[in-house]
């Protein structure tokens, strides 16, 4: 075992913290809304979301932005709980891409 | 010293010296890596809460675990700490703490 990719307290080389305000994209606001709705319905807990992020492979984790990790965690949990299948998600995604173009 | 969030008493009380377990295992763990093996003092007893190590896997979180605010001297935590009196405060569950020897 080693420390997890999320558990970086005290490591050197993290650089400066970016404290500037940044505009959220529409999809990021939507990610938050979906997250809150699933929480309010008792479908997932914050602890499960954290665990899903911790269990990603490290490259995926580091390549993703904050809300991308949220979306990936929600997807993992919904599949685990048999609420959606990977196929259903991928199919819907393909429909969106056809309608609106690649992200 | 703030009030506890709920009244369930734990094994430790404010002022007790405790050492964080130096465990390294798989799973969802809230005890940061950098604080494992360090010794500090109980600052506050928050009360008993569902265990996040269990909740993280969709389980019920029982039995509840007592959560503490533990104070460490910065100099005990970081090798080349140049400050003096500063404290570092960390929330730690009881099953991660042993009485300091």
N, CA and C atoms of all chains as a GROMACS GRO file, in nm:
protein
  612
    1UNK      N    1   0.084  -0.121   0.000
    1UNK     CA    2   0.000   0.000   0.000
    1UNK      C    3   0.088   0.125   0.000
    2UNK      N    4   0.032   0.233  -0.043
    2UNK     CA    5   0.098   0.363  -0.034
    2UNK      C    6  -0.010   0.466  -0.010
    3UNK      N    7   0.028   0.588   0.014
    3UNK     CA    8  -0.077   0.689   0.035
    3UNK      C    9  -0.157   0.705  -0.094
    4UNK      N   10  -0.284   0.734  -0.079
    4UNK     CA   11  -0.373   0.746  -0.194
    4UNK      C   12  -0.345   0.874  -0.273
    5UNK      N   13  -0.389   0.876  -0.400
    5UNK     CA   14  -0.362   0.994  -0.483
    5UNK      C   15  -0.435   1.118  -0.434
    6UNK      N   16  -0.537   1.099  -0.351
    6UNK     CA   17  -0.613   1.213  -0.297
    6UNK      C   18  -0.550   1.268  -0.169
    7UNK      N   19  -0.461   1.190  -0.107
    7UNK     CA   20  -0.415   1.219   0.030
    7UNK      C   21  -0.277   1.285   0.023
    8UNK      N   22  -0.276   1.412  -0.016
    8UNK     CA   23  -0.149   1.475  -0.053
    8UNK      C   24  -0.097   1.574   0.052
    9UNK      N   25  -0.164   1.582   0.167
    9UNK     CA   26  -0.123   1.678   0.269
    9UNK      C   27   0.024   1.662   0.305
   10UNK      N   28   0.099   1.772   0.302
   10UNK     CA   29   0.238   1.768   0.345
   10UNK      C   30   0.338   1.730   0.237
   11UNK      N   31   0.289   1.691   0.118
   11UNK     CA   32   0.382   1.660   0.009
   11UNK      C   33   0.441   1.789  -0.046
   12UNK      N   34   0.569   1.785  -0.080
   12UNK     CA   35   0.629   1.905  -0.138
   12UNK      C   36   0.600   1.909  -0.288
   13UNK      N   37   0.618   2.026  -0.345
   13UNK     CA   38   0.604   2.039  -0.489
   13UNK      C   39   0.462   2.063  -0.537
   14UNK      N   40   0.370   2.093  -0.444
   14UNK     CA   41   0.231   2.115  -0.485
   14UNK      C   42   0.214   2.250  -0.554
   15UNK      N   43   0.306   2.341  -0.533
   15UNK     CA   44   0.297   2.473  -0.597
   15UNK      C   45   0.199   2.564  -0.526
   16UNK      N   46   0.177   2.680  -0.587
   16UNK     CA   47   0.089   2.780  -0.530
   16UNK      C   48  -0.057   2.738  -0.542
   17UNK      N   49  -0.139   2.781  -0.448
   17UNK     CA   50  -0.283   2.759  -0.459
   17UNK      C   51  -0.343   2.869  -0.545
   18UNK      N   52  -0.420   2.828  -0.646
   18UNK     CA   53  -0.487   2.926  -0.731
   18UNK      C   54  -0.612   2.976  -0.659
   19UNK      N   55  -0.607   3.098  -0.612
   19UNK     CA   56  -0.719   3.151  -0.533
   19UNK      C   57  -0.807   3.245  -0.615
   20UNK      N   58  -0.782   3.249  -0.746
   20UNK     CA   59  -0.863   3.339  -0.828
   20UNK      C   60  -1.004   3.281  -0.847
   21UNK      N   61  -1.101   3.372  -0.858
   21UNK     CA   62  -1.239   3.329  -0.886
   21UNK      C   63  -1.244   3.276  -1.030
   22UNK      N   64  -1.317   3.168  -1.050
   22UNK     CA   65  -1.336   3.125  -1.188
   22UNK      C   66  -1.481   3.090  -1.214
   23UNK      N   67  -1.522   3.123  -1.334
   23UNK     CA   68  -1.660   3.102  -1.376
   23UNK      C   69  -1.689   2.954  -1.391
   24UNK      N   70  -1.800   2.907  -1.336
   24UNK     CA   71  -1.839   2.768  -1.356
   24UNK      C   72  -1.910   2.753  -1.490
   25UNK      N   73  -1.883   2.640  -1.555
   25UNK     CA   74  -1.956   2.610  -1.678
   25UNK      C   75  -2.095   2.558  -1.642
   26UNK      N   76  -2.185   2.564  -1.739
   26UNK     CA   77  -2.322   2.514  -1.716
   26UNK      C   78  -2.320   2.368  -1.670
   27UNK      N   79  -2.234   2.286  -1.734
   27UNK     CA   80  -2.233   2.143  -1.700
   27UNK      C   81  -2.183   2.120  -1.557
   28UNK      N   82  -2.098   2.210  -1.509
   28UNK     CA   83  -2.047   2.194  -1.372
   28UNK      C   84  -2.158   2.225  -1.271
   29UNK      N   85  -2.239   2.325  -1.303
   29UNK     CA   86  -2.353   2.358  -1.216
   29UNK      C   87  -2.453   2.242  -1.218
   30UNK      N   88  -2.470   2.185  -1.337
   30UNK     CA   89  -2.560   2.069  -1.351
   30UNK      C   90  -2.505   1.949  -1.272
   31UNK      N   91  -2.374   1.931  -1.275
   31UNK     CA   92  -2.311   1.821  -1.199
   31UNK      C   93  -2.343   1.836  -1.051
   32UNK      N   94  -2.335   1.959  -1.002
   32UNK     CA   95  -2.366   1.985  -0.862
   32UNK      C   96  -2.513   1.955  -0.832
   33UNK      N   97  -2.601   1.996  -0.926
   33UNK     CA   98  -2.745   1.974  -0.908
   33UNK      C   99  -2.777   1.824  -0.902
   34UNK      N  100  -2.717   1.748  -0.994
   34UNK     CA  101  -2.740   1.603  -0.997
   34UNK      C  102  -2.690   1.540  -0.867
   35UNK      N  103  -2.574   1.584  -0.824
   35UNK     CA  104  -2.514   1.535  -0.700
   35UNK      C  105  -2.608   1.559  -0.581
   36UNK      N  106  -2.659   1.682  -0.573
   36UNK     CA  107  -2.747   1.717  -0.460
   36UNK      C  108  -2.879   1.641  -0.466
   37UNK      N  109  -2.932   1.624  -0.588
   37UNK     CA  110  -3.059   1.553  -0.603
   37UNK      C  111  -3.043   1.407  -0.560
   38UNK      N  112  -2.933   1.344  -0.600
   38UNK     CA  113  -2.910   1.204  -0.563
   38UNK      C  114  -2.890   1.190  -0.412
   39UNK      N  115  -2.827   1.291  -0.352
   39UNK     CA  116  -2.808   1.291  -0.206
   39UNK      C  117  -2.940   1.307  -0.134
   40UNK      N  118  -3.024   1.400  -0.182
   40UNK     CA  119  -3.153   1.428  -0.118
   40UNK      C  120  -3.245   1.305  -0.126
   41UNK      N  121  -3.231   1.227  -0.232
   41UNK     CA  122  -3.311   1.105  -0.248
   41UNK      C  123  -3.253   0.987  -0.170
   42UNK      N  124  -3.138   1.009  -0.108
   42UNK     CA  125  -3.076   0.901  -0.030
   42UNK      C  126  -3.013   0.794  -0.118
   43UNK      N  127  -2.982   0.830  -0.244
   43UNK     CA  128  -2.925   0.732  -0.336
   43UNK      C  129  -2.774   0.717  -0.315
   44UNK      N  130  -2.708   0.826  -0.279
   44UNK     CA  131  -2.563   0.816  -0.253
   44UNK      C  132  -2.525   0.909  -0.139
   45UNK      N  133  -2.412   0.878  -0.079
   45UNK     CA  134  -2.359   0.961   0.029
   45UNK      C  135  -2.224   1.018  -0.012
   46UNK      N  136  -2.188   1.128   0.055
   46UNK     CA  137  -2.058   1.191   0.027
   46UNK      C  138  -1.943   1.092   0.042
   47UNK      N  139  -1.954   1.004   0.143
   47UNK     CA  140  -1.846   0.907   0.167
   47UNK      C  141  -1.828   0.813   0.048
   48UNK      N  142  -1.939   0.778  -0.018
   48UNK     CA  143  -1.930   0.691  -0.136
   48UNK      C  144  -1.866   0.765  -0.253
   49UNK      N  145  -1.902   0.893  -0.266
   49UNK     CA  146  -1.843   0.975  -0.372
   49UNK      C  147  -1.691   0.984  -0.354
   50UNK      N  148  -1.651   1.008  -0.229
   50UNK     CA  149  -1.506   1.018  -0.201
   50UNK      C  150  -1.436   0.887  -0.233
   51UNK      N  151  -1.498   0.778  -0.190
   51UNK     CA  152  -1.436   0.646  -0.212
   51UNK      C  153  -1.421   0.617  -0.363
   52UNK      N  154  -1.525   0.654  -0.440
   52UNK     CA  155  -1.518   0.630  -0.584
   52UNK      C  156  -1.400   0.706  -0.646
   53UNK      N  157  -1.377   0.829  -0.601
   53UNK     CA  158  -1.264   0.908  -0.654
   53UNK      C  159  -1.131   0.848  -0.612
   54UNK      N  160  -1.129   0.798  -0.488
   54UNK     CA  161  -1.004   0.742  -0.436
   54UNK      C  162  -0.966   0.613  -0.508
   55UNK      N  163  -1.068   0.541  -0.557
   55UNK     CA  164  -1.042   0.411  -0.620
   55UNK      C  165  -1.015   0.419  -0.770
   56UNK      N  166  -1.028   0.539  -0.828
   56UNK     CA  167  -0.995   0.552  -0.971
   56UNK      C  168  -0.847   0.521  -0.989
   57UNK      N  169  -0.810   0.486  -1.114
   57UNK     CA  170  -0.665   0.474  -1.131
   57UNK      C  171  -0.606   0.615  -1.130
   58UNK      N  172  -0.482   0.625  -1.084
   58UNK     CA  173  -0.425   0.756  -1.053
   58UNK      C  174  -0.414   0.846  -1.176
   59UNK      N  175  -0.386   0.787  -1.290
   59UNK     CA  176  -0.372   0.870  -1.409
   59UNK      C  177  -0.506   0.938  -1.443
   60UNK      N  178  -0.613   0.857  -1.439
   60UNK     CA  179  -0.746   0.912  -1.465
   60UNK      C  180  -0.778   1.023  -1.366
   61UNK      N  181  -0.749   0.996  -1.239
   61UNK     CA  182  -0.777   1.094  -1.133
   61UNK      C  183  -0.706   1.227  -1.161
   62UNK      N  184  -0.576   1.218  -1.194
   62UNK     CA  185  -0.499   1.341  -1.214
   62UNK      C  186  -0.537   1.411  -1.344
   63UNK      N  187  -0.581   1.335  -1.445
   63UNK     CA  188  -0.617   1.396  -1.572
   63UNK      C  189  -0.751   1.470  -1.566
   64UNK      N  190  -0.833   1.437  -1.465
   64UNK     CA  191  -0.967   1.496  -1.459
   64UNK      C  192  -0.968   1.626  -1.379
   65UNK      N  193  -1.061   1.714  -1.417
   65UNK     CA  194  -1.084   1.834  -1.336
   65UNK      C  195  -1.177   1.795  -1.220
   66UNK      N  196  -1.196   1.889  -1.130
   66UNK     CA  197  -1.275   1.865  -1.009
   66UNK      C  198  -1.414   1.807  -1.041
   67UNK      N  199  -1.489   1.876  -1.124
   67UNK     CA  200  -1.626   1.828  -1.151
   67UNK      C  201  -1.628   1.706  -1.243
   68UNK      N  202  -1.526   1.688  -1.323
   68UNK     CA  203  -1.518   1.563  -1.400
   68UNK      C  204  -1.507   1.443  -1.304
   69UNK      N  205  -1.432   1.461  -1.196
   69UNK     CA  206  -1.422   1.354  -1.096
   69UNK      C  207  -1.558   1.329  -1.031
   70UNK      N  208  -1.633   1.436  -1.007
   70UNK     CA  209  -1.767   1.420  -0.950
   70UNK      C  210  -1.854   1.334  -1.041
   71UNK      N  211  -1.857   1.372  -1.169
   71UNK     CA  212  -1.942   1.302  -1.266
   71UNK      C  213  -1.901   1.154  -1.276
   72UNK      N  214  -1.769   1.131  -1.281
   72UNK     CA  215  -1.721   0.993  -1.291
   72UNK      C  216  -1.760   0.914  -1.166
   73UNK      N  217  -1.754   0.979  -1.049
   73UNK     CA  218  -1.791   0.911  -0.924
   73UNK      C  219  -1.940   0.878  -0.921
   74UNK      N  220  -2.021   0.974  -0.966
   74UNK     CA  221  -2.166   0.951  -0.971
   74UNK      C  222  -2.197   0.834  -1.063
   75UNK      N  223  -2.129   0.831  -1.178
   75UNK     CA  224  -2.149   0.722  -1.274
   75UNK      C  225  -2.114   0.586  -1.209
   76UNK      N  226  -2.000   0.582  -1.143
   76UNK     CA  227  -1.957   0.458  -1.076
   76UNK      C  228  -2.063   0.409  -0.977
   77UNK      N  229  -2.114   0.502  -0.896
   77UNK     CA  230  -2.208   0.464  -0.790
   77UNK      C  231  -2.343   0.421  -0.849
   78UNK      N  232  -2.390   0.493  -0.952
   78UNK     CA  233  -2.518   0.456  -1.013
   78UNK      C  234  -2.510   0.318  -1.080
   79UNK      N  235  -2.394   0.286  -1.136
   79UNK     CA  236  -2.375   0.154  -1.198
   79UNK      C  237  -2.367   0.046  -1.088
   80UNK      N  238  -2.291   0.074  -0.983
   80UNK     CA  239  -2.279  -0.019  -0.870
   80UNK      C  240  -2.416  -0.055  -0.812
   81UNK      N  241  -2.503   0.046  -0.805
   81UNK     CA  242  -2.634   0.025  -0.742
   81UNK      C  243  -2.740  -0.020  -0.840
   82UNK      N  244  -2.697  -0.055  -0.961
   82UNK     CA  245  -2.788  -0.104  -1.064
   82UNK      C  246  -2.902  -0.007  -1.096
   83UNK      N  247  -2.872   0.122  -1.086
   83UNK     CA  248  -2.972   0.223  -1.121
   83UNK      C  249  -2.960   0.254  -1.270
   84UNK      N  250  -2.836   0.260  -1.319
   84UNK     CA  251  -2.808   0.272  -1.462
   84UNK      C  252  -2.704   0.168  -1.499
   85UNK      N  253  -2.701   0.132  -1.628
   85UNK     CA  254  -2.591   0.045  -1.672
   85UNK      C  255  -2.494   0.130  -1.753
   86UNK      N  256  -2.373   0.078  -1.767
   86UNK     CA  257  -2.271   0.147  -1.846
   86UNK      C  258  -2.322   0.165  -1.989
   87UNK      N  259  -2.389   0.062  -2.039
   87UNK     CA  260  -2.446   0.067  -2.175
   87UNK      C  261  -2.544   0.181  -2.192
   88UNK      N  262  -2.635   0.194  -2.094
   88UNK     CA  263  -2.735   0.301  -2.101
   88UNK      C  264  -2.668   0.438  -2.104
   89UNK      N  265  -2.569   0.454  -2.019
   89UNK     CA  266  -2.499   0.584  -2.012
   89UNK      C  267  -2.427   0.612  -2.144
   90UNK      N  268  -2.356   0.511  -2.195
   90UNK     CA  269  -2.280   0.530  -2.320
   90UNK      C  270  -2.373   0.558  -2.439
   91UNK      N  271  -2.487   0.490  -2.439
   91UNK     CA  272  -2.583   0.509  -2.549
   91UNK      C  273  -2.637   0.653  -2.548
   92UNK      N  274  -2.674   0.698  -2.429
   92UNK     CA  275  -2.729   0.834  -2.413
   92UNK      C  276  -2.624   0.937  -2.451
   93UNK      N  277  -2.500   0.909  -2.411
   93UNK     CA  278  -2.389   0.999  -2.440
   93UNK      C  279  -2.371   1.012  -2.592
   94UNK      N  280  -2.381   0.896  -2.660
   94UNK     CA  281  -2.367   0.896  -2.807
   94UNK      C  282  -2.478   0.980  -2.870
   95UNK      N  283  -2.599   0.972  -2.814
   95UNK     CA  284  -2.710   1.053  -2.866
   95UNK      C  285  -2.682   1.202  -2.849
   96UNK      N  286  -2.633   1.238  -2.730
   96UNK     CA  287  -2.601   1.379  -2.704
   96UNK      C  288  -2.493   1.429  -2.800
   97UNK      N  289  -2.392   1.344  -2.822
   97UNK     CA  290  -2.283   1.384  -2.910
   97UNK      C  291  -2.332   1.405  -3.053
   98UNK      N  292  -2.426   1.320  -3.094
   98UNK     CA  293  -2.482   1.332  -3.227
   98UNK      C  294  -2.559   1.463  -3.242
   99UNK      N  295  -2.631   1.496  -3.132
   99UNK     CA  296  -2.716   1.614  -3.134
   99UNK      C  297  -2.633   1.743  -3.122
  100UNK      N  298  -2.536   1.741  -3.033
  100UNK     CA  299  -2.464   1.865  -2.999
  100UNK      C  300  -2.319   1.866  -3.040
  101UNK      N  301  -2.270   1.758  -3.095
  101UNK     CA  302  -2.129   1.751  -3.132
  101UNK      C  303  -2.044   1.703  -3.016
  102UNK      N  304  -1.920   1.675  -3.046
  102UNK     CA  305  -1.826   1.626  -2.943
  102UNK      C  306  -1.808   1.732  -2.835
  103UNK      N  307  -1.781   1.688  -2.710
  103UNK     CA  308  -1.762   1.789  -2.606
  103UNK      C  309  -1.638   1.874  -2.632
  104UNK      N  310  -1.284   2.545   2.433
  104UNK     CA  311  -1.330   2.406   2.419
  104UNK      C  312  -1.480   2.406   2.387
  105UNK      N  313  -1.519   2.375   2.267
  105UNK     CA  314  -1.660   2.381   2.226
  105UNK      C  315  -1.743   2.267   2.283
  106UNK      N  316  -1.872   2.280   2.265
  106UNK     CA  317  -1.962   2.173   2.311
  106UNK      C  318  -1.959   2.056   2.214
  107UNK      N  319  -1.987   1.939   2.270
  107UNK     CA  320  -1.994   1.822   2.183
  107UNK      C  321  -2.119   1.831   2.097
  108UNK      N  322  -2.114   1.771   1.979
  108UNK     CA  323  -2.230   1.772   1.889
  108UNK      C  324  -2.339   1.678   1.942
  109UNK      N  325  -2.301   1.566   1.999
  109UNK     CA  326  -2.396   1.481   2.069
  109UNK      C  327  -2.331   1.428   2.196
  110UNK      N  328  -2.410   1.364   2.279
  110UNK     CA  329  -2.366   1.340   2.417
  110UNK      C  330  -2.294   1.207   2.437
  111UNK      N  331  -2.279   1.130   2.331
  111UNK     CA  332  -2.218   0.998   2.351
  111UNK      C  333  -2.070   1.011   2.384
  112UNK      N  334  -2.034   0.964   2.502
  112UNK     CA  335  -1.896   0.978   2.549
  112UNK      C  336  -1.809   0.872   2.485
  113UNK      N  337  -1.681   0.901   2.470
  113UNK     CA  338  -1.589   0.806   2.411
  113UNK      C  339  -1.486   0.762   2.514
  114UNK      N  340  -1.382   0.701   2.463
  114UNK     CA  341  -1.278   0.645   2.546
  114UNK      C  342  -1.184   0.755   2.599
  115UNK      N  343  -1.171   0.865   2.525
  115UNK     CA  344  -1.078   0.971   2.563
  115UNK      C  345  -1.153   1.097   2.604
  116UNK      N  346  -1.084   1.182   2.684
  116UNK     CA  347  -1.143   1.310   2.723
  116UNK      C  348  -1.045   1.422   2.688
  117UNK      N  349  -1.092   1.546   2.683
  117UNK     CA  350  -1.003   1.656   2.648
  117UNK      C  351  -0.878   1.657   2.737
  118UNK      N  352  -0.764   1.678   2.675
  118UNK     CA  353  -0.637   1.680   2.747
  118UNK      C  354  -0.560   1.549   2.739
  119UNK      N  355  -0.629   1.438   2.709
  119UNK     CA  356  -0.560   1.309   2.700
  119UNK      C  357  -0.458   1.309   2.585
  120UNK      N  358  -0.343   1.248   2.611
  120UNK     CA  359  -0.242   1.235   2.505
  120UNK      C  360  -0.269   1.106   2.427
  121UNK      N  361  -0.270   1.120   2.296
  121UNK     CA  362  -0.303   1.005   2.210
  121UNK      C  363  -0.204   0.995   2.094
  122UNK      N  364  -0.184   0.872   2.048
  122UNK     CA  365  -0.100   0.849   1.930
  122UNK      C  366  -0.187   0.792   1.819
  123UNK      N  367  -0.172   0.847   1.700
  123UNK     CA  368  -0.250   0.801   1.585
  123UNK      C  369  -0.190   0.671   1.533
  124UNK      N  370  -0.276   0.576   1.504
  124UNK     CA  371  -0.227   0.446   1.455
  124UNK      C  372  -0.157   0.463   1.321
  125UNK      N  373  -0.047   0.388   1.307
  125UNK     CA  374   0.029   0.394   1.183
  125UNK      C  375  -0.018   0.279   1.094
  126UNK      N  376  -0.147   0.280   1.062
  126UNK     CA  377  -0.201   0.172   0.980
  126UNK      C  378  -0.195   0.209   0.834
  127UNK      N  379  -0.176   0.109   0.752
  127UNK     CA  380  -0.174   0.130   0.608
  127UNK      C  381  -0.256   0.018   0.546
  128UNK      N  382  -0.380   0.048   0.518
  128UNK     CA  383  -0.466  -0.057   0.463
  128UNK      C  384  -0.557   0.001   0.356
  129UNK      N  385  -0.616  -0.087   0.280
  129UNK     CA  386  -0.705  -0.043   0.173
  129UNK      C  387  -0.835   0.009   0.232
  130UNK      N  388  -0.909   0.082   0.151
  130UNK     CA  389  -1.039   0.128   0.196
  130UNK      C  390  -1.044   0.279   0.203
  131UNK      N  391  -1.163   0.330   0.239
  131UNK     CA  392  -1.183   0.475   0.248
  131UNK      C  393  -1.147   0.520   0.389
  132UNK      N  394  -1.038   0.592   0.401
  132UNK     CA  395  -0.984   0.629   0.532
  132UNK      C  396  -0.977   0.780   0.544
  133UNK      N  397  -1.030   0.831   0.656
  133UNK     CA  398  -1.035   0.977   0.675
  133UNK      C  399  -0.913   1.030   0.749
  134UNK      N  400  -0.830   0.941   0.803
  134UNK     CA  401  -0.712   0.983   0.878
  134UNK      C  402  -0.600   1.014   0.779
  135UNK      N  403  -0.558   1.143   0.771
  135UNK     CA  404  -0.458   1.176   0.670
  135UNK      C  405  -0.327   1.100   0.692
  136UNK      N  406  -0.260   1.073   0.583
  136UNK     CA  407  -0.134   1.000   0.585
  136UNK      C  408  -0.031   1.068   0.676
  137UNK      N  409  -0.021   1.200   0.663
  137UNK     CA  410   0.087   1.273   0.732
  137UNK      C  411   0.074   1.271   0.884
  138UNK      N  412  -0.044   1.236   0.935
  138UNK     CA  413  -0.063   1.243   1.081
  138UNK      C  414  -0.051   1.105   1.146
  139UNK      N  415  -0.044   0.999   1.064
  139UNK     CA  416  -0.036   0.864   1.122
  139UNK      C  417   0.097   0.848   1.196
  140UNK      N  418   0.090   0.791   1.315
  140UNK     CA  419   0.209   0.771   1.396
  140UNK      C  420   0.246   0.889   1.484
  141UNK      N  421   0.176   1.002   1.470
  141UNK     CA  422   0.208   1.122   1.548
  141UNK      C  423   0.130   1.124   1.680
  142UNK      N  424   0.184   1.195   1.776
  142UNK     CA  425   0.120   1.205   1.908
  142UNK      C  426   0.070   1.347   1.932
  143UNK      N  427  -0.053   1.357   1.984
  143UNK     CA  428  -0.112   1.487   2.014
  143UNK      C  429  -0.200   1.478   2.136
  144UNK      N  430  -0.285   1.581   2.154
  144UNK     CA  431  -0.376   1.585   2.268
  144UNK      C  432  -0.520   1.602   2.221
  145UNK      N  433  -0.611   1.536   2.292
  145UNK     CA  434  -0.754   1.554   2.260
  145UNK      C  435  -0.792   1.698   2.294
  146UNK      N  436  -0.844   1.766   2.194
  146UNK     CA  437  -0.885   1.906   2.212
  146UNK      C  438  -1.034   1.913   2.243
  147UNK      N  439  -1.109   1.824   2.177
  147UNK     CA  440  -1.255   1.830   2.189
  147UNK      C  441  -1.314   1.695   2.150
  148UNK      N  442  -1.423   1.656   2.219
  148UNK     CA  443  -1.496   1.534   2.183
  148UNK      C  444  -1.620   1.579   2.105
  149UNK      N  445  -1.628   1.544   1.978
  149UNK     CA  446  -1.744   1.588   1.898
  149UNK      C  447  -1.867   1.504   1.928
  150UNK      N  448  -1.848   1.376   1.962
  150UNK     CA  449  -1.960   1.285   1.980
  150UNK      C  450  -1.944   1.165   1.889
  151UNK      N  451  -2.049   1.083   1.878
  151UNK     CA  452  -2.042   0.959   1.800
  151UNK      C  453  -2.112   0.977   1.666
  152UNK      N  454  -2.050   0.922   1.563
  152UNK     CA  455  -2.102   0.936   1.427
  152UNK      C  456  -2.094   0.804   1.352
  153UNK      N  457  -2.178   0.792   1.249
  153UNK     CA  458  -2.170   0.675   1.162
  153UNK      C  459  -2.029   0.670   1.102
  154UNK      N  460  -1.977   0.550   1.089
  154UNK     CA  461  -1.839   0.530   1.045
  154UNK      C  462  -1.825   0.546   0.892
  155UNK      N  463  -1.753   0.649   0.848
  155UNK     CA  464  -1.741   0.672   0.703
  155UNK      C  465  -1.670   0.559   0.630
  156UNK      N  466  -1.588   0.481   0.702
  156UNK     CA  467  -1.517   0.370   0.638
  156UNK      C  468  -1.616   0.264   0.591
  157UNK      N  469  -1.733   0.259   0.656
  157UNK     CA  470  -1.840   0.167   0.618
  157UNK      C  471  -1.939   0.235   0.522
  158UNK      N  472  -1.975   0.359   0.552
  158UNK     CA  473  -2.070   0.433   0.466
  158UNK      C  474  -2.018   0.444   0.323
  159UNK      N  475  -1.887   0.451   0.308
  159UNK     CA  476  -1.826   0.469   0.176
  159UNK      C  477  -1.856   0.353   0.082
  160UNK      N  478  -1.895   0.238   0.138
  160UNK     CA  479  -1.924   0.120   0.056
  160UNK      C  480  -2.073   0.086   0.056
  161UNK      N  481  -2.155   0.188   0.090
  161UNK     CA  482  -2.299   0.168   0.088
  161UNK      C  483  -2.352   0.091   0.208
  162UNK      N  484  -2.268   0.068   0.310
  162UNK     CA  485  -2.313  -0.004   0.429
  162UNK      C  486  -2.368   0.094   0.532
  163UNK      N  487  -2.411   0.041   0.650
  163UNK     CA  488  -2.490   0.124   0.742
  163UNK      C  489  -2.408   0.215   0.836
  164UNK      N  490  -2.276   0.199   0.838
  164UNK     CA  491  -2.194   0.288   0.921
  164UNK      C  492  -2.194   0.254   1.069
  165UNK      N  493  -2.258   0.141   1.105
  165UNK     CA  494  -2.264   0.102   1.246
  165UNK      C  495  -2.154   0.000   1.278
  166UNK      N  496  -2.102  -0.007   1.401
  166UNK     CA  497  -2.134   0.081   1.513
  166UNK      C  498  -2.078   0.222   1.492
  167UNK      N  499  -2.146   0.320   1.556
  167UNK     CA  500  -2.098   0.457   1.550
  167UNK      C  501  -1.961   0.466   1.614
  168UNK      N  502  -1.884   0.562   1.571
  168UNK     CA  503  -1.749   0.583   1.624
  168UNK      C  504  -1.740   0.724   1.680
  169UNK      N  505  -1.669   0.736   1.793
  169UNK     CA  506  -1.651   0.870   1.850
  169UNK      C  507  -1.547   0.946   1.769
  170UNK      N  508  -1.581   1.072   1.740
  170UNK     CA  509  -1.492   1.158   1.663
  170UNK      C  510  -1.434   1.265   1.755
  171UNK      N  511  -1.303   1.287   1.743
  171UNK     CA  512  -1.233   1.384   1.826
  171UNK      C  513  -1.166   1.490   1.740
  172UNK      N  514  -1.150   1.608   1.800
  172UNK     CA  515  -1.059   1.707   1.745
  172UNK      C  516  -0.928   1.688   1.821
  173UNK      N  517  -0.822   1.657   1.748
  173UNK     CA  518  -0.693   1.630   1.813
  173UNK      C  519  -0.593   1.739   1.774
  174UNK      N  520  -0.522   1.791   1.876
  174UNK     CA  521  -0.425   1.899   1.855
  174UNK      C  522  -0.284   1.843   1.857
  175UNK      N  523  -0.206   1.880   1.756
  175UNK     CA  524  -0.066   1.838   1.745
  175UNK      C  525   0.020   1.964   1.741
  176UNK      N  526   0.142   1.954   1.796
  176UNK     CA  527   0.238   2.062   1.777
  176UNK      C  528   0.293   2.050   1.636
  177UNK      N  529   0.293   2.162   1.563
  177UNK     CA  530   0.343   2.157   1.425
  177UNK      C  531   0.483   2.098   1.419
  178UNK      N  532   0.564   2.130   1.520
  178UNK     CA  533   0.702   2.080   1.523
  178UNK      C  534   0.711   1.929   1.535
  179UNK      N  535   0.605   1.866   1.590
  179UNK     CA  536   0.603   1.720   1.601
  179UNK      C  537   0.560   1.654   1.470
  180UNK      N  538   0.499   1.734   1.383
  180UNK     CA  539   0.441   1.677   1.260
  180UNK      C  540   0.536   1.690   1.141
  181UNK      N  541   0.602   1.806   1.132
  181UNK     CA  542   0.687   1.833   1.015
  181UNK      C  543   0.833   1.835   1.055
  182UNK      N  544   0.914   1.770   0.975
  182UNK     CA  545   1.055   1.753   1.009
  182UNK      C  546   1.131   1.883   1.029
  183UNK      N  547   1.116   1.975   0.938
  183UNK     CA  548   1.196   2.098   0.949
  183UNK      C  549   1.107   2.218   0.972
  184UNK      N  550   1.016   2.205   1.067
  184UNK     CA  551   0.924   2.314   1.096
  184UNK      C  552   0.997   2.426   1.167
  185UNK      N  553   0.981   2.548   1.116
  185UNK     CA  554   1.059   2.660   1.169
  185UNK      C  555   0.978   2.749   1.264
  186UNK      N  556   0.847   2.725   1.272
  186UNK     CA  557   0.765   2.805   1.364
  186UNK      C  558   0.789   2.760   1.507
  187UNK      N  559   0.703   2.804   1.598
  187UNK     CA  560   0.727   2.765   1.737
  187UNK      C  561   0.605   2.701   1.803
  188UNK      N  562   0.505   2.782   1.834
  188UNK     CA  563   0.396   2.734   1.919
  188UNK      C  564   0.273   2.686   1.841
  189UNK      N  565   0.278   2.694   1.710
  189UNK     CA  566   0.157   2.666   1.632
  189UNK      C  567   0.107   2.524   1.651
  190UNK      N  568  -0.026   2.514   1.653
  190UNK     CA  569  -0.090   2.382   1.664
  190UNK      C  570  -0.154   2.344   1.531
  191UNK      N  571  -0.163   2.214   1.508
  191UNK     CA  572  -0.235   2.162   1.393
  191UNK      C  573  -0.353   2.082   1.448
  192UNK      N  574  -0.474   2.110   1.400
  192UNK     CA  575  -0.594   2.044   1.452
  192UNK      C  576  -0.651   1.950   1.346
  193UNK      N  577  -0.672   1.826   1.385
  193UNK     CA  578  -0.720   1.725   1.289
  193UNK      C  579  -0.837   1.648   1.351
  194UNK      N  580  -0.942   1.623   1.272
  194UNK     CA  581  -1.054   1.539   1.317
  194UNK      C  582  -1.015   1.393   1.299
  195UNK      N  583  -1.021   1.315   1.407
  195UNK     CA  584  -0.979   1.174   1.399
  195UNK      C  585  -1.078   1.086   1.476
  196UNK      N  586  -1.114   0.975   1.415
  196UNK     CA  587  -1.205   0.880   1.480
  196UNK      C  588  -1.130   0.795   1.582
  197UNK      N  589  -1.206   0.753   1.685
  197UNK     CA  590  -1.147   0.683   1.800
  197UNK      C  591  -1.068   0.557   1.762
  198UNK      N  592  -1.117   0.483   1.662
  198UNK     CA  593  -1.048   0.358   1.629
  198UNK      C  594  -0.913   0.381   1.562
  199UNK      N  595  -0.877   0.507   1.540
  199UNK     CA  596  -0.744   0.540   1.488
  199UNK      C  597  -0.651   0.589   1.598
  200UNK      N  598  -0.699   0.591   1.722
  200UNK     CA  599  -0.620   0.649   1.832
  200UNK      C  600  -0.589   0.546   1.939
  201UNK      N  601  -0.468   0.554   1.993
  201UNK     CA  602  -0.428   0.476   2.111
  201UNK      C  603  -0.380   0.574   2.217
  202UNK      N  604  -0.390   0.534   2.346
  202UNK     CA  605  -0.332   0.621   2.450
  202UNK      C  606  -0.182   0.635   2.423
  203UNK      N  607  -0.128   0.757   2.437
  203UNK     CA  608   0.016   0.775   2.414
  203UNK      C  609   0.093   0.712   2.528
  204UNK      N  610   0.206   0.649   2.493
  204UNK     CA  611   0.285   0.584   2.598
  204UNK      C  612   0.394   0.678   2.647
   0.00000   0.00000   0.00000
